[in-house]
Amino acid sequence: MELRDYLRIARRRWALIVGTVAVFAILASAYTAQVVPQYASDSTVFVSTTPGTSAEAYQGDLFSQQRVTSYADLMNGLKLAGRVVKDLHLDLTPAQLSSKISANAVPNTVLLDITVTDPSPTQAQLINQAVVNQLQKMVAQIETPPGKRTPLLKATVVDSPRLPSSPVSPKPVRNIGLALVLGLLIGFGIAVLREVLDTTVKDPRALHGLEDVPLLAGLALDSDVHKHPLISGLPPHAARSEAFRVLRTNLQFLDVDSTSKVFVVTSSVPGEGKSTTATNIAIALANAGKSVLLVDGDLRRPQVATMLGLENAVGLTTLLVGDVDLDDALQVHSQSGLRVLTSGAVPPNPAELLQTQAMHDLLANLRARFDIVIMDATPLLPVTDAALLSSLADGALVVVRHSRTTKEQLTGAIDRLGQVDAAVLGLILNMVPRKRGLGGEGYGYGYGYGYAPEEVPKARRRHARRAAATPVEESTADGDLGEHTEVDSLTGAPLSEEGASGLPPSVIDEESNADISAGDDVRDEGSEEPDSDEDSGASASEDSPSPANSPRVSRRHARASFDVLEHEDAADDGSEPDEETAETQESPEAPATSEDSAPTSSTDPGSARRRKRDRKGRRQARRAQTLRQAQGPESEALRQAQGSDAQGPDAQGSEDEEAEGEDTVGYWWRAGG
């Protein structure tokens, strides 16, 4: 195995590795929590001789080093421990106390380190002090020659026993760290072992002998498949529906020259989802406009009639024995329009019945009447029915369940088809985990990915209708045109100059100037300058086109706006219109007789300069009006009022606009809204 194989195993078996690490960490934490804390008291003893000369000092030093090692071993003896127990009146045996005492001779020195551990720090210090005292007495007793009073060696305490402040065990960080490392190694080892011993199929293309068999599709594991097994009951953009569309497309390239095709859908063993797959394949082909027939050829455990809710009393078996005609045996699934031939009554001899001449004649008749025939057959390994049907059909589609079907089972099923000279048209990998896919990697729509339209929130859609039905208002002082703020018709938020129209920037940049100039040309050619205010009003109401049909409104702008709002309306089937929109819809044909609809005229000599100064603002207002026009009849009265209100002053200023050569839009902001 290469490094990438180990990485693939770690990515696939990550749950096992993490679980093993977690178990070891929990065990280490539990052990650490249950262990009684131990405190250690340390002391140091210096063993020396009493030399007379320098030569004697050197020899005495060598002699002391040899003795220190011996005394380190005597520290664990029962004799010294017994003396300490007797001295301190401890409730311990010499053996128990000896296990708490440790001594270490420092190499190349005459120093002896003594350590005593105990759950009580005070008790550890007392025991250590008693051990040092008994060691001094033992050295003096052992090193004194017979008949003399002065010992050759003496033990001097250079570091008195200290009172420990913190326990020396347990060590949580060390214990948990070692547990994590150990758990990681053991978990990875178990993962590699399981991978080596795992013989289930995860990628049929990696099996020896199946390199030339195409993998037609991978169907993702869906937890709702038992409640909703058919794709006809799923949303059109569901991941499972898309997976069967991919499979449908691949099936169309099998045996391209044949005008009529008969496919047998089977599997190696039961429980791999062959019946559900066959039914959904037939539904997907029928939705594409093909003439499709689904035949339940599983005469032992038929499932098609139950899934589709059809009658199973009359079907393939009654047709083969000659009790009914083909037209009488066919049924139609009302939800999908798929024509189905159920299995009928379960016969005692299914294999013999499928080998009759009546079965050959039936398949020939079905080929002549239908473009594609999908047959659901029994598994290949338990019985021979599927192999017989595959030899009569164009070939077999073998369904393989991910991480369930073994390599030996799949290889045996393919060999069973080869024994009857049946073609293996392709493999369908079923129940693939969404986050895994083939070989541990994701793969297309069939592996958990979707591409459904985004659902627009209802609050946003209601706000869009309200904003589209409400005209833009502005306030002025002393009759002058004031500053105004454009509002997005979709969200109601203030817009900048670049995005005030609410349309895509590419559409605005490419079309705005052309649409405005085209609108002005049509208006100038189709209307004349009014001589008075009254003529202006008449021109606005009679000669000028309505805003909905005006050439000034860009058709592409209106279409883009209508597509956006139509999608939002379609997604909100049951939402109630707001009060303002409802009032507008109740009287869509109301004449513009309100105060806002009265024609106005402007004799202000600075009107042309104001139009020039606010030309961009009026252009943005026209684009916002285009969005409102795309809403349809719900704001028609408001648009008519705005249209009649806009023509009066616009007609008066047309000559000034032509003289200045500016592409105005013919829309005037009336002071006071």
N, C-alpha and C positions, 0 to 999 in steps of 0.2 A: 504494500500500500504506500502511496505517495503522500506528501504533506497535504495536498488539496483534498485527498480522500479523508484524512483525519479531520480537516476543517469542515468538510461536508458532514461527517458523522457528528461532530460537535454541534453544528447548526441544526441538524435534524433531531438529535437526542438532547438538546439543551435542557429540556424539562427534567430528564432523568439526572443529568449532572447537577443541576441546581438543587434538585430534591435531595441528592446524596450529600451535598455540601451542607444543606440546611439541617439534615438529620445529625450529622457529625457536630455541627455547631451547637445544636440543642443539647446533645449528649454532653459535650464539653461544658456547656453552661450549667447543666444540672449537676454534673460532678463537682464543678467549682463551688456551686452554692451549698452542696451538702458537706464538703470537706471542712473539718474543724481547723480554724487558723492556728498555725504553729509559730511561736516566737523563739528566736535563737539568741543566746548570750555567748559572747566570744571572750576569750582571754589568751594571753601569750606567756609562756614560761621559758626562761633562759637557763640552760643546763651548762655548767662550767666546772672546771677543776681549780685547785689552788697550787699553781706552779711556783717554783723557786727561782728558776732561771728562764731565759728566753727559749732555750732548747726544750726545756721541760714544758714551757707554755705551748710551743708548737705541737709537741707530742700530746699534750693534754687536750688541745683543740681537736686533733684527729680522734682521740679517744672519746671525747664528748659527742662528736658527730655520729659515731657508731652507736653510742648508748642512746641517743635521742630516738633513733629509729626503733630500738627495742622498747623504749618507754611508750612510744606511740601505739605499739601493739598491746602493751599492758593496760592501756586506758580502756580498752573494750573488754577487759577481763571481769569475771564475776567477783573476784576478790576485792578489787577496788570499789566496784558497785555496791558490794555488801557492806563495806565500811561506810559509804556515803548514806545508804539506807538506814543503817544503825545510828549514824550521827544525827541525821535530820528527822528521824522517826517517820519516814515516808511510808505511805500505804502502797508500796510497790515491791515487787520482787526484784532481786539483783538482775535477773535477765531482762525484765522490763526497763529498768533504769539503764542497763548497759546499751539498749537499743537507742536511747536518747543521747548518748555521749559519743562524740567522734573526735579523734585527734589526728593531726597531720604534721609530720616533720618537714619543715621547710628545707628543701635541698641545699646542700653545701653550707648549712648553718647549724647552729646549736639551738635553734628556736623550735618550740613546740606549740602549735595552735590548738586550742581546745574549744569545742563548740558543744553546747547543750541546748536542746530544743524541748519546748513544753508549751501546752496551750496557754499557760499563764506566764506573762513576762517576768513577774516577780519570782515565781517559782523557778524559772529557768536561771535567773541570776543567782539565787541561793544555791541551787544544785551545782552550778559552775564553781562557785566559791568553795563549796565543800569538796569538790573534785580536786581543785588546786591544792587545798590543804592536805588532803590524803595523799596526793602525788608527792608533795614535799616530804612527808613522813616516810613514804615508801622508798624514795630515793635515798634518804638518809639511812634508812635501815638496811637497804641492799648494798650501798656503796661503802659502808663502814667495815674495814677489815677486822677479823677477829682479834681481840685483845687491844684494839685501839678505839679511841672515842671520836676521832675526826674522820668524816667520810671523804672518800676521794672525789666525789662529785656532789654538787648541790644544785637544787632547782630554785631559781629566783623568779618571782612574778614580776614581769616588766609591763604587763598590760592587764589590769584588774578586770574582772568580769563586769560587763556593762549591762545596763537595763535596756532591753530592746524597746523600741517605740513603734515599730510596724512589723507585721507578720512576714515571715519569709515564704510561707506557703498557705493557701494556694496562690498562684499567679494567674489572674483571669486573662490578661492580655496574651501571655504565652500559651496558655491552654487553648483559648479560642483560636489563636493564630495557627497553632499546630493542627487543630481540628479542621480548619478551613483548608489548609494545604493537603492534609490527608484525605479529606472528603473529596477535594477536586481530583486528586489522583485516582482514588478508588472509583469515583463516579465516571470519570472518563474511561477507565478500564472496563467498567461494566457496560458502558455505551458501545465501546469497540467490540466487546464480546457479544452483545446482543445483535450488533450489525452483522457480525460474521455468521452468527447462528440464525439470523432472520432470513427466511427464504420466501417471504411474501413479495409480491410484485409491486414495485413503485414506479418503475419505468420499463414498459415492455420492450422498448427499443434497445435496452441493454442486455436482453436475453440472447443467448447463443441460438442461432437458427431462426430468429425472428427479425433479423435486420432488414429484410426486404418487405415485411408486412407493415403497411402504413398505419400510423396512429391517427385515426380520423378526428377524434375530439377528446377532450377531457371535461367531464361533468363534475361540477363542484358539489361538495357535501352540503346538503340543505336539511336543516333540522325540521322544517315544515313539510317535508316531502310526504310524510304519512297523512298529514291533514289535507294537503293540496298536491296530489301526485301529478296532476295534469297541468301543462303549461297554458292551456286555454283558460284556466282560472287564475292566472297570475297577471300582474301588470305587464304591458307590452315591453317595458324596458327592464324587466327583472333579469338578474344575472343568469338564472337557469334558462329563461326563454332565449337569451342571446346565445347561450352555449348550444342549444338545439338548432338555432339558425346557422351557426357555424358548421355543425354536423350536417345540416341539410345542404349547405353549399358544397361541402366535400363529397357528399353522396352523388351529387349531380355530375361529378367528374369520373365516376366509376362506370366503366363500360359505356363510353360516350356514344359509340356507334349503334347501340341497341335502342330501338324505339320503345320497347316495353321491358321493364326490369322487375325481377322477383328477388327480394332479399330476405334471407332468414336471419333473425336476430336470436342468438343463443348465448350460452355462457358455459363455463367449465362445471360449476357446481351450483346448487340452489343458493338463493340469498344474495345474488350479485346485482339485482335490479334489472334483469333483462326485459320483463314484461312492461314495467314502467317506461324503460328506454324505448322499446318498440312502439308503444302507444304514442309517446310524445314525438317520436320521429315521424310517424304517420300524420299527426296533427300539424307539425311544422311544414311538412310537404303539402298538405291540403291547404294550409293558409297561403302558400305560394301560388295557388291556382292550379296545382297538378291534379290529375285524376288518380286518386289514391284509394286503395282498399287495404284495410287492416284485417288480417286473418289470424285468429287465435288457433295456432297449430299445436298448442300444449294440451293434449288430450288426457293428461293425467292430473294436473293441478291448474286448470284454467283460471286466469285472473283478469282478462280483458273485459269481460262482461261486467264484472263487479266494479272495476274502476270507472267504466263509462256509464254505468247505471242502465244496462241493456238487458233484454231477456235472453237467457241462455238455454231455453228449452229447445229451440230450433237453431241449428248451426252447421258446422262442418261435418259432423258425424251423420246427421240426418240427411245431409246433401249427398254424402258418399254412398249411403245405402239406398238412395233413390226415393226417399219419402217425399221430398219437396224439390222444387226448382230453385235455381240460383236467385232469381228475382225475389222469390218468396222468402229466402233465407237471409237476404241482405237487410241490414238495419242502418239507420243514420243517427249519428250522435248530434243531438240538437244544438249543443253549445258551439261545436266547431264545424259542423257540416260534414264530418268524416263518415264515409261508408265503412261498415264493419261486418265481418262474417265471424260470428262467435264460434266457440268450439262445439256447442251442443252437448248432448248427454255424454257422460264419460263412458267409453266403451271398455269391454273387458280385454280387448286385444288391439291396442292403439298401433303398435308397430305393423301388424299385418294389414290393418285398415289403410295405413299410409302408403303401402306398397301396391295397392290395387290399381287396376287400369283406370278406375273412376277418378283416382287422384291425379293421374297423368292428364286425363281429359279435362279435369277441372282447372288445372294450372294453365293448360293451353287456352281454355276459354277466358280465364282471367287475364292472360297476356293480351288477348285481342280486345278486351273491353277497358282495361285500365293502363295508365302510363306506368305506375309503380305499384307493386304489391309488396307489402310488409307482412312477414309471417313471424309470429311469436312462437318459438319452439321450446322444447324441453332442454334441460342442461345436457351437455355432451357426455360427461363421464358416467352418470348413473344409468342412463338408458340410451338406446340407439335411435330414438325418433328424430332428434335434431340432425344427425348425420344423414338419415334417409331423405329428409326434406331438403337439406343442403345440396345433395346430389341431384335433385330434381330442379332446384332453383339455380339462379346465376351465381350464387355464392353465399357465404355466411359472414355476418358481422358478429364478432365475439366480444361480449361485454366482460370486462375485467374489473373487479372491485379492488380499489387501492388499499394496500396493507391488509388484505384479507385473502385474496387468491394467492396460492403459493406458486412458485415457479414450476414445480412438478405438475401441478394441476393444469396450468396453462399449457405447458408443453404436451401433456397427455391429450388435452382437448384438440390441439392443433394436429397431433398425430392421428387422432380419431377421424378428423375430416380428411386427412391425406389418405387414409385407408380406403375411402369410398370415392376418391378422386373429386372431392368437393373443393371449390376454390375458397380461400380465406381472403375476403375482400378488404378487411381492415379490423382494427381493434378499437374499442371504445373504453377508455379508462373512466370508471364510474366512482363516485363518492370520494373525490380528491379533496383533501383538506384545503380550505381557501387560502391559507397562508403558506402552503407548502408547494403544491404543484408537482411537476415532474422533476424527480431528482432533487427535491427540496427547493425548487424555484417556482415563481409564479409564471403563469402561462395564459395570457389572453382573457377573454370574457368568461370562459368556462371555469376560471379559477378564482372567482370571488370579486372580479372587477365589474363595474357597471358604468353606464354612460347615460343615465336618465336625465331629463330636463330638471333644472332646479325649481323647486317649489317656492313661489313668491309669497311672503307672509300676507295674511288677510288685512292686517292693519295698514300695510303699505298700499295694497290695492284700493282700499276704501279712501285713503288719503289722496291717491292719484285721481280718483273720480271727483273728489271734492275740489282738488286744485284745478282740474280741467274744466269744471263747471263754474268756477269763480273767476271773473275778469280781473286783470291786473289794475290796481288803483294807484293813484299818485296824488299828492297834495301839493298845492302851489300857493304862493303868496303874491297878492296884488296882480293876479292874472298872468304872472310869468310861469313858464314851464319849470317845475322843480325837479330835483333829483329823484330818481326812482330806482327801485331794487327789483330785479327779475327773480322769479321764483320757479324752481324746477317743478314741472307738472307731475312728475312721478313721486318725488319725495317731499316737496314743499320747502326745500332748503334753498337759501339764497345762492345765486349762481354768479360765477365770475364772468368776465367778458368773453373768455375763451369758450366756456361751456354753458352759456346761458340758454341755449336752445334745448338742452336735454338730449340732443341727437349726437351720434358719433362724430368726432372731430373731422374725420375724413370726409363724411357727407357734407358737413357744413362748409369746409374749406373749398371743396370742389364745386359746390352747387349754389352757394348762397348768392354770389354776385350774378351768376347767370340767371337764376330764378328771379331776382329782383329786377334786373334790367329787362328781362322778358316780360315781366308783369307790367312794367311801366310802358313798354312799347305797345302792348295790347291795349292798355288803358287809354293811351294818348290817341291811338288810331280809332278806337271804338267809341269815344265820347268827346264832347265839345265842352269848352269852358262855359260855365254858367254865368249869366249876366248879373244875377242878384242872389240874395240869400234864398229866396223862394225857388229860383231855378236850381240853385245848388241842392236844395232838399229834393226836388223832383228828380234831378239827375241821380241822386243817391238811391232813390227808391225805385226808379223805373228803368233808366238806361244802363246803370252799372250792374254787372253780374253779382250774384250772391257770393258771400265768402266761400261757401262750400264748392262753387263751380268756378271761382275766379281764376284766371290764368296766372295771377300773382302767386297762387299757392303751388308750391313745387309738388308735382305728383310723386316724385321719389321721396320727398320729405314726408308727405302724408302717408305713403305706403309704409315707410320705415316706422313711423309713429304708430300707425294702425297695427302693425305686426307686434310691437311691444305691448300695447294695451290689450290687443285681442288675446295674447297669450296669458296675460294676467286675469282677464275676465273668464277665460276658459278654465283656469285653475281654481277659481272661486265660484263653484256652482251654487252653493247655498248661502252666500253672503248677502246680507240685506243692504240695499243702497242707503246712503246717508240721506238726511232730511232734505238737504239742499238739492241733491241730485233728483230725489223723488219729486220734489215740487217742479223741477224743470221738466221731468218726463211727463208729468200730468198734462202739460199744455205745450207740446212741442210746436204747435202751429199758431201760437199766440202772436198777434201782430206786435211790432215794436212801437208801442204807443206810450212807453214809459218816458220818464224825464230824460233818461240817458239816451233814448233813441231819437230825440228831437234834433234836427239838423242845426248845426251851429256854424257860424261864420266868424272869421277873424279878419279884422281890418288893421291889425297891428303891423306897422311897417317893418318891425324886427322879426316877423315870423319866419322869414326865410333863413335868417341867421340862426335862430333857435333850432330850426329843423336841421341845419347843417351841423350845429354843435351837438345835437342829440341824435344824429343819424344812426349811430351804432345802437343806441338804446331802442329806437323804433324797429330796427332790424331784428333785434333780439325779441321784441314783443311780437313781431310777426311770426317768428319761429315758434314761440310759445303758443300763439293762436293756431298754428298748423297742427300742433299736438292736440289741442282742444277740438279742432275740426275732425281729427281722426277718431274721436270718441263716438261720432254718429249723432243721432237725433237728441241725445240727452242734454246738449247745450246749444241746440239750434237757435232757440229764441235769443240767447245772449249773442251768438255770432251775428244774427241778423241786425240786432241793435248796434253792435259794434261796427258792422259794415255800413249801415246808414249814417252812423255818426261820423265815420271816417271820410266819406266822400265830399262833404261840404268844404271844409278848409283845404282838403287836398286838391280839389279842383281849382281853387283860387291860386294856389301856389305852384301850379304845374309849369307855368311859363318861367318862373324864377328857377325852378329845378332844372328845366331844360337848358336855360342860359348858363347855369353853373356847371352843367354836365355831370350831375351827381345821380347815383342810382338809388333814389329813395323808393320807399315801398308804398306810398299812398296811405299811410296810417297816421292819424293825428291824435296826439294825447290831449284830451279836453281837460282844461283846468278844473280841479275839484272832483275828478274821477268820473 
